[in-house]
Amino acid sequence: MRWQQRLNAFLKRLRQILQDEDLHYRFLALFLAIILWFFAGGHGRLLTNERAVTLQPEVIGLPADYALLGQPGPVRIVIRGTNTAISRVEETARAVVDLSSAIEGEGTYAVEVSLPKGAELVSVTPRWVNITTERMLANDYAVYVGLLGLPTDYSVENYTVEPETVTVRGPRSRIERVATAAAYVNLGSQTQFLEGSFPVRAVDAAGRDIDGVTVEPEYVFVTVKLAEQRTKRTLPVVPRFNGELADGLAIAEVRLIPDSVTVSIPVHFVNQIQVVETQLINLTGLTAGEYNMNMGLNLPGGVQVEGSGTVQIILVIRAAVPESEPEPEPELDPEPDMDQPLLPVPPESEQPNPDELEQQEPLLPIEPPNSK
């Protein structure tokens, strides 16, 4: 039959090929052809591998008058390639989000991934990301100076700031929260005068710092002059004496004009001063007489007096009056001894009245009785 004839012809030809001395070269050529096909048309997938890599997207193309609120989250990419290509991915792969066409508010933007040669991108998760942008605003604010460590008994006499205003730039939502620009000055141990450059912060109404904004200039020059808190009181003036008068002399009178003065006293010292003393008045060598002198006041540190700070003193010295001896006290009858019995006191005899005696008749002698 015809098909048998064809089969016999095929087997005969196969035996001729197997008996060919160049058969092994032909098999080698076939194997090489398969390898070439694998790399040329099969993309080398028999020797490839897949790996998942996490990348942080980079934002590009953002307009200068826009601000980015937050950063997009990381994306997960799956790549395929040779081990050599995959090993280079983490160093050279790049995920970007192009915001050149961004509008204010929240928008959805595509994530673009660039890979090194020899690596194939299989998937990107997520492929799209949500990003919020806002317009940049700039406002001017007066600089508020906050003093830290101010002693309780001191107050600010005056201060200066150079420059007096600064410009704060930032996204719309953050600029709307800015209440003022503040420069905080730590006085430390200073109680009189302080100057220097201090950083400026943008703060809200509660005094909290606002992040995400810039301040121009960043530093201001501040000078602060402090003054001690004081109070006024009217205190009596008291003379102070030094030395001694000669024997037989004494101070008869001291008058001060005025006898009180008004002083300015630091508040922390007010309860420690009750009087104002004069400078020392030397009594040595003074004789009897009246002396008129002007004396200054002996003021403690920090106390200031209104007026000239002197008082007129009129001093009168006279001879001392000798002291009289005290009269002896009368002797009192001793108290009766309660242990002894009390004796009756005889009544006093009544003395006759001289007038009555003159009116009485003369007494007659008494005759003796007649003897019988």
PELINZI-V622842 format. One record per residue. N is the residue number from 1. RES is the residue in three letters. SS is DSSP state (@ for helix, = for strand, . for the rest). PSI is psi in radians with two decimals (* if undefined). OMEGA is omega in whole degrees, 0 to 359 (999 if undefined). Layout:
[[N/RES/SS/PSI/OMEGA] [N/RES/SS/PSI/OMEGA]]
//
This chain:
[[1/MET/./2.82/187] [2/ARG/@/-0.72/183] [3/TRP/@/-0.54/176] [4/GLN/@/-0.66/178] [5/GLN/@/-0.73/180] [6/ARG/@/-0.71/180] [7/LEU/@/-0.71/179] [8/ASN/@/-0.64/179] [9/ALA/@/-0.65/180] [10/PHE/@/-0.75/179] [11/LEU/@/-0.66/178] [12/LYS/@/-0.75/180] [13/ARG/@/-0.65/179] [14/LEU/@/-0.69/178] [15/ARG/@/-0.60/178] [16/GLN/@/-0.68/181] [17/ILE/@/-0.73/181] [18/LEU/@/-0.47/179] [19/GLN/./-0.02/179] [20/ASP/./2.36/181] [21/GLU/./-0.39/182] [22/ASP/./0.32/184] [23/LEU/@/-0.71/183] [24/HIS/@/-0.52/176] [25/TYR/@/-0.59/180] [26/ARG/@/-0.70/176] [27/PHE/@/-0.67/178] [28/LEU/@/-0.68/179] [29/ALA/@/-0.68/178] [30/LEU/@/-0.73/180] [31/PHE/@/-0.74/179] [32/LEU/@/-0.59/178] [33/ALA/@/-0.69/178] [34/ILE/@/-0.72/179] [35/ILE/@/-0.76/180] [36/LEU/@/-0.68/178] [37/TRP/@/-0.65/182] [38/PHE/@/-0.78/181] [39/PHE/@/-0.51/183] [40/ALA/@/-0.78/184] [41/GLY/./-0.31/183] [42/GLY/./0.07/177] [43/HIS/./0.34/175] [44/GLY/./0.56/187] [45/ARG/@/-0.27/178] [46/LEU/@/-0.35/180] [47/LEU/@/0.31/181] [48/THR/./2.93/180] [49/ASN/=/2.78/178] [50/GLU/=/2.54/179] [51/ARG/=/2.53/176] [52/ALA/=/2.32/182] [53/VAL/=/2.45/177] [54/THR/=/2.26/181] [55/LEU/=/2.58/174] [56/GLN/./2.02/182] [57/PRO/./2.52/177] [58/GLU/=/2.27/181] [59/VAL/=/2.26/180] [60/ILE/=/2.78/173] [61/GLY/./0.23/181] [62/LEU/./2.23/179] [63/PRO/./2.66/185] [64/ALA/./-0.50/182] [65/ASP/./0.29/177] [66/TYR/=/2.66/176] [67/ALA/=/2.54/180] [68/LEU/=/2.16/178] [69/LEU/=/1.70/182] [70/GLY/./2.91/180] [71/GLN/./2.57/177] [72/PRO/./2.62/179] [73/GLY/./2.93/180] [74/PRO/./2.69/178] [75/VAL/=/2.67/180] [76/ARG/=/2.17/179] [77/ILE/=/2.57/175] [78/VAL/=/2.21/182] [79/ILE/=/2.73/178] [80/ARG/=/2.45/179] [81/GLY/=/-3.08/178] [82/THR/./2.82/180] [83/ASN/@/-0.61/180] [84/THR/@/-0.76/181] [85/ALA/@/-0.69/181] [86/ILE/@/-0.63/181] [87/SER/@/-0.39/180] [88/ARG/./-0.14/187] [89/VAL/@/-0.83/184] [90/GLU/@/-0.43/180] [91/GLU/@/-0.57/189] [92/THR/@/-0.26/180] [93/ALA/./2.59/184] [94/ARG/=/2.28/174] [95/ALA/=/2.24/183] [96/VAL/=/2.66/174] [97/VAL/=/2.07/183] [98/ASP/=/2.06/180] [99/LEU/./0.44/180] [100/SER/./-0.43/179] [101/SER/./0.47/184] [102/ALA/./2.64/174] [103/ILE/./2.77/182] [104/GLU/./2.37/182] [105/GLY/=/-2.89/181] [106/GLU/=/2.36/179] [107/GLY/=/2.83/179] [108/THR/=/2.25/186] [109/TYR/=/2.59/183] [110/ALA/=/2.61/176] [111/VAL/./2.11/178] [112/GLU/=/2.36/183] [113/VAL/=/2.28/174] [114/SER/=/2.32/184] [115/LEU/./2.76/176] [116/PRO/./2.83/180] [117/LYS/./2.35/180] [118/GLY/./-0.11/179] [119/ALA/=/2.46/181] [120/GLU/=/2.33/179] [121/LEU/=/2.14/180] [122/VAL/=/-0.83/182] [123/SER/=/2.78/175] [124/VAL/=/2.23/181] [125/THR/=/2.06/353] [126/PRO/./2.74/180] [127/ARG/./-0.47/180] [128/TRP/=/2.54/181] [129/VAL/=/2.61/177] [130/ASN/=/2.24/182] [131/ILE/=/2.39/179] [132/THR/=/2.30/178] [133/THR/=/2.68/177] [134/GLU/=/2.70/176] [135/ARG/=/2.58/176] [136/MET/=/2.36/177] [137/LEU/=/2.80/178] [138/ALA/=/2.20/178] [139/ASN/=/2.67/177] [140/ASP/=/2.44/181] [141/TYR/=/2.49/173] [142/ALA/=/2.50/183] [143/VAL/=/2.14/175] [144/TYR/=/2.32/180] [145/VAL/=/2.07/177] [146/GLY/=/2.19/182] [147/LEU/=/2.24/178] [148/LEU/=/2.36/178] [149/GLY/./0.46/178] [150/LEU/./2.16/179] [151/PRO/./2.59/184] [152/THR/./-0.45/182] [153/ASP/./0.35/176] [154/TYR/=/2.68/176] [155/SER/=/2.88/181] [156/VAL/=/2.08/177] [157/GLU/=/-0.79/173] [158/ASN/=/2.84/176] [159/TYR/=/2.76/178] [160/THR/=/2.63/178] [161/VAL/=/2.33/179] [162/GLU/=/2.00/357] [163/PRO/./2.88/183] [164/GLU/./-0.36/179] [165/THR/=/2.66/176] [166/VAL/=/2.85/179] [167/THR/=/2.24/179] [168/VAL/=/2.19/180] [169/ARG/=/2.50/178] [170/GLY/=/3.13/177] [171/PRO/=/2.73/184] [172/ARG/@/-0.83/185] [173/SER/@/-0.54/180] [174/ARG/@/-0.65/178] [175/ILE/@/-0.62/180] [176/GLU/./-0.31/179] [177/ARG/./-0.25/184] [178/VAL/./2.20/176] [179/ALA/./-0.67/181] [180/THR/=/3.00/172] [181/ALA/=/2.28/187] [182/ALA/=/2.44/172] [183/ALA/=/2.07/183] [184/TYR/=/2.23/183] [185/VAL/=/2.10/177] [186/ASN/=/1.98/184] [187/LEU/./-0.48/181] [188/GLY/./-2.16/180] [189/SER/./0.13/181] [190/GLN/./2.36/178] [191/THR/./0.06/181] [192/GLN/./-1.03/188] [193/PHE/=/2.48/180] [194/LEU/=/2.44/176] [195/GLU/=/2.71/179] [196/GLY/=/3.07/179] [197/SER/=/2.35/184] [198/PHE/=/2.49/180] [199/PRO/=/2.64/180] [200/VAL/./2.40/179] [201/ARG/=/2.57/171] [202/ALA/=/2.19/184] [203/VAL/=/2.75/178] [204/ASP/./-3.00/184] [205/ALA/./-0.42/179] [206/ALA/./0.05/179] [207/GLY/./0.17/179] [208/ARG/./2.48/179] [209/ASP/=/2.54/178] [210/ILE/./2.04/179] [211/ASP/./2.87/176] [212/GLY/./0.25/177] [213/VAL/=/2.80/176] [214/THR/=/2.58/181] [215/VAL/=/2.28/179] [216/GLU/=/2.15/351] [217/PRO/./2.84/183] [218/GLU/./-0.39/183] [219/TYR/=/2.59/174] [220/VAL/=/2.70/179] [221/PHE/=/2.13/186] [222/VAL/=/2.36/170] [223/THR/=/2.36/182] [224/VAL/=/2.26/175] [225/LYS/=/2.19/183] [226/LEU/=/2.71/177] [227/ALA/=/2.43/179] [228/GLU/=/2.35/178] [229/GLN/./2.27/185] [230/ARG/=/2.84/176] [231/THR/=/2.71/181] [232/LYS/=/2.43/177] [233/ARG/=/2.60/175] [234/THR/=/2.07/186] [235/LEU/=/2.58/176] [236/PRO/=/2.63/178] [237/VAL/=/2.31/182] [238/VAL/=/2.23/179] [239/PRO/=/2.61/177] [240/ARG/=/2.27/183] [241/PHE/=/2.64/178] [242/ASN/=/2.49/181] [243/GLY/./-3.07/183] [244/GLU/./2.60/175] [245/LEU/./2.82/177] [246/ALA/./2.78/179] [247/ASP/./2.42/180] [248/GLY/./-0.02/179] [249/LEU/=/2.67/179] [250/ALA/=/2.71/176] [251/ILE/=/2.06/181] [252/ALA/=/-0.56/185] [253/GLU/=/2.49/174] [254/VAL/=/2.12/176] [255/ARG/=/2.39/179] [256/LEU/=/2.31/179] [257/ILE/=/1.92/355] [258/PRO/./2.87/180] [259/ASP/./0.03/176] [260/SER/=/2.70/180] [261/VAL/=/2.74/177] [262/THR/=/2.22/183] [263/VAL/=/2.72/174] [264/SER/=/2.16/189] [265/ILE/=/2.40/172] [266/PRO/=/2.48/186] [267/VAL/@/-0.56/181] [268/HIS/@/-0.12/184] [269/PHE/@/0.00/192] [270/VAL/@/-0.59/183] [271/ASN/@/-0.07/182] [272/GLN/@/-0.09/181] [273/ILE/./2.08/179] [274/GLN/./-0.45/180] [275/VAL/=/2.87/174] [276/VAL/=/2.17/182] [277/GLU/=/2.63/175] [278/THR/=/2.98/171] [279/GLN/=/2.88/186] [280/LEU/=/2.33/175] [281/ILE/=/2.05/184] [282/ASN/=/2.07/179] [283/LEU/./-0.24/184] [284/THR/./2.24/177] [285/GLY/./-0.08/179] [286/LEU/./2.50/178] [287/THR/./3.12/180] [288/ALA/./2.42/180] [289/GLY/=/-3.04/180] [290/GLU/=/2.29/182] [291/TYR/=/2.39/179] [292/ASN/=/2.07/186] [293/MET/=/2.70/174] [294/ASN/=/2.22/183] [295/MET/=/2.51/175] [296/GLY/=/2.99/182] [297/LEU/=/2.50/178] [298/ASN/=/1.66/187] [299/LEU/./2.32/174] [300/PRO/./2.83/180] [301/GLY/./2.34/179] [302/GLY/./-0.15/181] [303/VAL/./2.29/180] [304/GLN/=/2.45/182] [305/VAL/=/2.49/175] [306/GLU/./2.46/180] [307/GLY/./-2.77/186] [308/SER/./-0.38/181] [309/GLY/./0.25/176] [310/THR/=/2.77/176] [311/VAL/=/2.65/175] [312/GLN/=/2.28/182] [313/ILE/=/2.19/174] [314/ILE/=/2.02/185] [315/LEU/=/2.18/180] [316/VAL/=/2.16/178] [317/ILE/=/2.27/180] [318/ARG/=/2.94/176] [319/ALA/=/2.45/182] [320/ALA/./2.40/177] [321/VAL/./2.19/181] [322/PRO/./2.51/180] [323/GLU/./2.27/177] [324/SER/./2.58/180] [325/GLU/./2.46/180] [326/PRO/./2.44/178] [327/GLU/./2.48/180] [328/PRO/./2.55/180] [329/GLU/./2.42/179] [330/PRO/./2.53/180] [331/GLU/./2.39/180] [332/LEU/./2.53/177] [333/ASP/./2.45/179] [334/PRO/./2.57/179] [335/GLU/./2.48/182] [336/PRO/./2.60/177] [337/ASP/./2.09/185] [338/MET/./-0.26/180] [339/ASP/./-0.45/180] [340/GLN/./2.49/179] [341/PRO/./2.51/181] [342/LEU/./2.27/178] [343/LEU/./2.55/180] [344/PRO/./2.51/181] [345/VAL/./2.13/181] [346/PRO/./2.53/180] [347/PRO/./2.56/179] [348/GLU/./2.41/178] [349/SER/./2.47/182] [350/GLU/./2.30/178] [351/GLN/./2.32/180] [352/PRO/./2.61/178] [353/ASN/./2.25/182] [354/PRO/@/-0.61/180] [355/ASP/@/-0.74/180] [356/GLU/@/-0.59/179] [357/LEU/@/-0.63/180] [358/GLU/@/-0.51/183] [359/GLN/@/-0.31/182] [360/GLN/./2.62/177] [361/GLU/./2.66/179] [362/PRO/./2.45/180] [363/LEU/./2.38/178] [364/LEU/./2.64/177] [365/PRO/./2.66/180] [366/ILE/./2.19/180] [367/GLU/./2.55/176] [368/PRO/./2.77/179] [369/PRO/./2.60/180] [370/ASN/./2.34/176] [371/SER/./2.39/177] [372/LYS/./*/999]]
//
